[in-house]
Amino acid sequence: MMIEEIKKDFPIFSKSDICYLDSSATSQKPKVVMDAEYSFYESENSNIHRGAYSLSISATEKYDLSRRKVKEFINAKHEEEIIFTKNASESINLVAYSYGLQNLKEDDEILISIMEHHSDLVPWQKVASITKAKLKYMYINEDLEISKEEINEKITDKTKLVCITHVSNVLGVINDVKYVAEIAHKKGAKVLVDASQSVPHFKVDVLDIDADFLVFSSHKMMGPLGVGVLYGKREILNEMEPFLMGGDMIEYVYEDKTTYAALPNKFEAGTPNIAGVIGLGTAIDYINKVGYEYIEKIDRELTSYAIEKLKKLDYITLYLPKDLSKHTSVISFNIKGVHPHDTASILDSKGVCVRSGNHCAQPLLRFMKVDSTVRASFYLYNTKEDVDKLIEALEYAYSMFKKYLKNSK
């Protein structure tokens, strides 16, 4: 498959001549995903699991088919282990409230990494404050990695839950979550993996990793906004109380009590984003059609090319791990002496879309002694021409600030 063919699948690139390098925040959507959502509203709009008429039955079948697609996509054992939410943040909160508050107690330890997105940090602060459990961190070394020594030292007999991002949204570092799960399980701890930045880029197998929980968002993998996934081992989910109460998650309701529906309905209260879930299923079809082999190839080529070009600019500071074999398609950098927001604004004037700020990872940047960075992130629709545009825009930005930087010395 040629990149020109892929680019044609994304309507936004025919509407404007942008260089989109912010896929870690949200990916662009192929037309087939948009069509799947539109088709539902045009031809099958109805509620699911409740109607005995053909329209509702058809909608239910398509919604349930997407669950089956997710199950196969991440190699889960059972369809009922797949819970649909509105995003990865809600998935993590579901685990925090339904598992964390039920199972953690005073002096238990919740272990997370300093790399975590705020979505996989703030909920655990809340759980720790309520349960009086201790929140502890695994820190990165000088190579910007979490070493095996750090993992072995921090996971103890007191550790009851380990939460770790599969890929850092700031550094692009791929963490060895399989090793984390192995050590955690030896100590009797459960493991939650935030796969929001990994699932779009390479195959994630929950059975191979042996994660107890795994979360990701549809919108980062070319699916619709407003849909998230929680995977949980069936035996654990069965023991958990629901996080949200309402329609479709009940079995029987009496005046004084309620019994809950079986998995997965128990955790899917109310009317879900049916069109979005169907769109997610279509996005999975699209990834399977293109193939992870191709996606990983594009990621490697573009990231290597971009790093090579950026290293030639002596006014750029790069934040990269030493071992680039454990790195994926995210590059954080700064123009020395220039605020990242200013850099991003100048780049935008040249049609180059990048992220600037702390990337919802303030503790990580604080640990690195950096206030904020510019971040470029690549995906399967990007090209070397996009990298060249980034470099040209950076040269232009530097030329604008150069005289002020010299005068400030």
C-alpha positions in Angstrom: 0.0 0.0 0.0 1.3 3.4 -1.0 1.2 6.4 1.2 -0.6 8.4 -1.5 -3.4 5.8 -1.3 -3.7 6.1 2.4 -3.6 9.9 2.4 -6.6 9.9 0.1 -8.6 7.9 2.7 -8.6 11.0 5.0 -10.9 13.8 3.8 -9.2 16.4 5.9 -6.0 16.3 3.8 -8.0 17.1 0.6 -9.7 20.0 2.3 -6.6 21.8 3.6 -2.8 21.6 3.0 -1.9 21.0 6.6 1.1 19.1 8.0 -0.6 17.3 10.9 1.9 16.2 13.5 -0.3 15.8 16.6 -1.7 12.3 16.3 -0.8 11.5 19.9 -3.4 14.0 20.9 -6.0 12.7 18.4 -5.6 11.0 15.1 -7.3 12.0 11.9 -10.2 9.8 10.7 -10.5 7.9 7.4 -13.7 8.3 5.4 -14.9 4.8 6.1 -15.1 5.6 9.8 -17.1 8.7 9.1 -19.4 6.8 6.7 -20.0 4.1 9.4 -21.2 6.7 11.9 -23.3 8.5 9.3 -24.8 5.2 8.0 -26.0 4.4 11.5 -27.8 7.7 12.0 -29.2 7.6 8.5 -30.4 4.0 8.3 -30.4 2.4 11.8 -30.8 5.1 14.4 -32.4 3.4 17.4 -31.5 2.3 20.9 -29.8 -1.1 21.6 -30.6 -4.1 23.8 -34.2 -2.7 24.3 -36.2 -2.9 21.2 -37.8 -6.0 19.7 -38.1 -4.4 16.3 -35.8 -4.9 13.4 -34.1 -1.4 13.5 -33.1 -1.9 17.2 -32.0 -5.5 16.5 -29.8 -4.4 13.6 -28.2 -1.6 15.8 -27.6 -4.0 18.6 -25.9 -6.5 16.3 -23.6 -3.9 14.9 -22.8 -2.6 18.4 -22.1 -6.1 19.7 -20.0 -6.9 16.6 -17.7 -4.0 17.5 -17.2 -5.6 20.9 -16.2 -8.8 19.2 -13.8 -6.9 17.0 -12.1 -5.3 20.0 -11.9 -8.7 21.8 -10.0 -10.2 18.8 -8.0 -7.0 18.2 -6.3 -7.2 21.6 -6.6 -11.0 22.0 -8.9 -11.0 25.0 -10.4 -14.4 26.1 -14.0 -13.3 26.4 -16.2 -10.7 24.7 -17.7 -9.7 28.1 -14.2 -8.6 29.2 -14.6 -5.6 26.8 -16.3 -2.6 28.4 -17.2 0.5 26.4 -16.7 3.9 28.0 -16.4 7.4 26.7 -12.5 7.5 26.8 -9.5 6.0 28.5 -9.9 8.5 31.3 -13.3 7.1 32.2 -12.0 3.6 31.9 -9.3 4.3 34.5 -11.8 6.0 36.7 -14.0 3.0 36.5 -11.2 0.8 37.8 -10.3 3.4 40.4 -13.8 3.6 41.9 -15.0 0.0 41.3 -11.8 -1.8 42.0 -9.6 0.6 43.9 -12.1 1.9 46.5 -13.3 -1.7 47.1 -10.0 -3.4 47.5 -7.4 -1.0 48.8 -6.9 -0.2 52.4 -4.6 1.8 54.7 -0.9 1.2 54.1 -1.5 -0.7 50.9 0.6 0.7 48.0 -0.5 2.0 44.6 2.5 2.1 42.3 2.5 4.3 39.2 5.3 5.6 36.9 6.4 9.3 36.8 5.6 9.1 33.0 1.8 8.8 33.6 -0.7 11.0 31.9 -2.8 12.9 34.4 -5.6 10.5 33.6 -3.6 7.7 35.1 -2.4 9.7 38.1 -5.1 12.0 39.5 -7.7 9.1 40.0 -5.1 7.3 42.1 -4.4 10.4 44.2 -8.1 10.4 44.9 -8.2 6.7 45.8 -5.2 7.0 48.0 -6.7 10.0 49.9 -9.9 8.1 50.5 -8.5 4.6 51.4 -5.3 5.9 53.1 -3.3 3.8 50.7 0.2 5.1 49.8 0.8 6.4 46.2 4.4 5.6 45.1 6.3 6.3 41.9 8.7 4.5 39.6 11.2 7.1 38.2 13.1 7.3 35.0 16.9 7.1 34.8 19.3 9.3 32.9 18.4 7.4 29.7 14.8 8.4 30.3 13.7 4.8 30.9 12.3 2.9 33.8 14.9 0.4 34.6 14.3 -3.2 35.7 16.2 -2.3 38.9 13.6 0.4 39.6 10.7 -2.0 38.8 12.1 -4.7 41.1 12.9 -2.2 43.9 9.5 -0.4 43.9 7.2 -3.4 43.6 7.0 -4.8 47.1 4.8 -7.1 49.2 2.8 -4.0 50.0 2.1 -3.2 46.4 -1.5 -4.0 45.5 -1.9 -2.2 42.2 0.6 -1.1 39.6 -0.6 1.4 36.9 1.8 2.1 34.0 1.6 3.7 30.6 2.6 1.4 27.7 4.1 4.3 25.8 4.9 7.7 27.2 3.0 10.5 25.4 5.9 12.9 26.1 9.0 10.8 25.4 7.7 8.0 23.1 9.4 5.5 25.4 8.0 2.0 25.2 7.8 0.5 28.7 8.3 -3.2 29.4 4.8 -3.7 30.7 5.0 -7.5 30.4 8.0 -7.5 32.8 6.1 -5.1 35.1 3.1 -7.5 35.2 5.4 -10.5 35.8 7.0 -8.9 38.9 3.7 -7.5 40.1 1.9 -10.8 39.9 4.7 -12.5 41.9 3.9 -10.1 44.7 0.2 -10.6 44.4 -0.5 -7.1 42.8 -2.9 -6.3 40.0 -1.7 -4.3 36.9 -3.4 -1.7 34.8 -1.8 -0.7 31.5 -2.7 2.5 29.7 -2.4 1.5 26.1 -3.7 4.8 24.6 -0.4 5.5 22.9 0.5 1.9 22.0 -2.7 0.4 20.4 -2.6 2.8 17.5 0.9 1.9 16.6 1.7 -1.8 17.3 -0.1 -5.0 18.2 -1.1 -5.2 21.9 -1.9 -8.7 23.2 -3.5 -8.6 26.6 -2.9 -12.3 27.2 0.8 -12.0 26.4 1.2 -8.9 28.6 -1.0 -10.6 31.2 -2.5 -7.2 32.2 -5.4 -7.4 34.6 -6.8 -4.2 33.2 -6.0 -2.3 29.9 -7.4 0.9 28.6 -7.3 2.9 25.4 -9.3 5.5 23.4 -10.9 5.2 20.0 -10.0 8.7 18.9 -6.2 8.0 19.0 -6.5 5.1 16.6 -8.6 6.7 13.8 -11.9 6.0 15.5 -14.5 8.5 16.7 -14.2 10.8 19.6 -16.2 9.9 22.7 -15.5 6.2 22.9 -13.1 4.4 25.2 -12.3 0.8 26.0 -11.7 -1.0 29.3 -10.4 -4.6 29.2 -10.5 -6.4 32.5 -10.0 -10.1 33.3 -13.5 -11.6 33.7 -13.0 -13.0 37.2 -11.9 -9.6 38.4 -14.7 -7.7 36.7 -17.3 -10.1 38.1 -16.2 -9.2 41.6 -16.3 -5.4 41.1 -19.3 -3.2 41.9 -20.6 -0.9 39.1 -19.2 2.6 38.8 -22.3 4.2 37.1 -25.9 3.3 37.8 -28.8 3.5 35.4 -30.5 1.9 32.5 -29.2 -1.3 30.9 -26.9 -2.2 33.8 -29.6 -3.7 35.9 -31.2 -7.1 36.2 -34.1 -6.4 38.5 -35.1 -3.2 40.3 -37.3 -3.2 43.4 -38.3 -0.3 45.6 -35.5 -1.0 48.1 -32.8 -2.8 46.1 -31.4 -3.6 42.7 -29.6 -6.5 41.2 -27.1 -5.9 38.4 -26.9 -7.3 34.9 -24.1 -9.7 33.9 -21.0 -8.5 32.2 -20.4 -6.4 30.2 -23.7 -4.5 30.7 -23.1 -4.1 34.4 -20.5 -1.4 33.6 -22.3 0.3 30.7 -25.1 2.3 32.3 -27.4 4.4 30.0 -27.5 4.8 26.3 -24.0 4.5 24.9 -22.3 6.2 22.0 -23.7 3.6 19.6 -22.5 5.3 16.4 -19.1 5.9 17.9 -18.7 2.2 19.0 -19.7 1.1 15.4 -17.1 3.6 14.1 -14.5 2.1 16.4 -15.2 -1.3 14.9 -14.6 0.2 11.5 -11.4 1.8 12.6 -10.2 -1.6 13.7 -11.1 -3.0 10.3 -9.1 -0.2 8.7 -6.0 -0.9 10.9 -6.3 -4.6 10.1 -6.5 -3.8 6.4 -3.4 -1.6 6.4 -1.6 -3.9 8.9 0.6 -3.1 11.8 3.6 -4.1 9.9 3.1 -1.2 7.6 2.2 1.2 10.4 5.4 0.2 12.3 7.5 0.6 9.2 6.1 4.2 8.6 6.7 5.0 12.3 10.3 3.8 12.2 11.2 5.5 9.0 9.6 8.9 9.8 10.8 9.0 13.4 14.4 8.1 12.4 14.3 10.7 9.6 12.9 13.4 11.8 15.5 12.7 14.6 18.3 12.8 12.1 17.1 16.2 10.7 16.5 17.7 14.1 19.9 16.7 15.4 21.5 18.9 12.7 19.8 22.0 14.2 22.1 23.1 17.0 19.5 25.3 18.5 17.2 22.4 19.2 17.1 20.4 22.4 15.7 16.9 22.0 14.2 14.8 24.8 14.8 11.2 23.7 15.7 7.9 25.3 19.2 6.6 24.7 17.9 3.3 23.3 15.7 4.3 20.3 14.7 0.6 19.8 12.4 1.2 22.8 10.9 4.4 21.2 7.9 5.0 19.0 6.6 7.9 17.0 6.7 10.8 19.5 9.4 13.4 19.6 9.5 16.2 22.2 11.9 19.1 21.7 12.4 22.8 22.2 14.1 25.7 20.5 16.7 26.8 23.1 15.5 30.0 24.8 12.1 30.0 23.1 8.8 29.2 24.8 7.2 26.1 23.3 3.9 28.0 22.8 5.7 30.6 20.7 7.3 27.9 18.6 4.0 26.1 18.0 2.3 29.4 17.0 5.0 30.1 14.4 4.8 26.6 13.1 1.1 26.9 12.8 1.5 30.0 10.6 3.4 27.7 8.3 0.7 25.0 8.3 2.5 22.7 10.7 0.3 21.4 13.5 2.2 20.3 16.7 1.4 20.2 20.4 3.0 22.5 23.0 2.8 22.5 26.7 3.1 19.9 29.5 1.1 17.2 27.6 -0.9 16.4 30.7 2.2 15.0 32.3 3.3 17.8 34.7 5.1 15.5 37.2 7.3 14.0 34.4 8.3 17.3 33.0 9.0 18.7 36.5 11.2 15.6 37.2 13.0 16.4 34.0 13.4 20.0 35.1 11.6 21.2 32.0 8.5 23.5 32.0 7.0 22.4 28.7 8.0 21.1 25.3 7.0 21.1 21.7 5.8 17.6 20.6 5.6 16.2 17.1 3.9 12.8 16.7 3.6 10.8 13.5 1.1 8.3 12.2 0.5 6.2 9.1 -0.7 9.2 6.9 2.5 11.2 7.5 5.4 11.5 5.0 9.0 12.6 4.8 7.6 15.7 3.2 5.8 16.4 6.4 9.1 16.1 8.3 10.8 18.5 5.8 7.9 21.0 6.4 8.5 20.8 10.1 12.2 21.4 9.7 11.6 24.4 7.3 9.1 25.8 9.8 11.5 25.5 12.7 14.2 27.2 10.7 11.8 30.0 10.0 10.8 30.2 13.7 14.5 30.3 14.8 15.2 33.1 12.3 12.5 35.2 13.9 13.8 34.7 17.4 17.5 34.5 16.6 18.4 38.2 17.2 16.5 38.4 20.4 18.2 35.2 21.7 21.6 36.7 21.0 20.8 39.9 22.7 19.6 38.1 25.8 22.9 36.4 26.4 
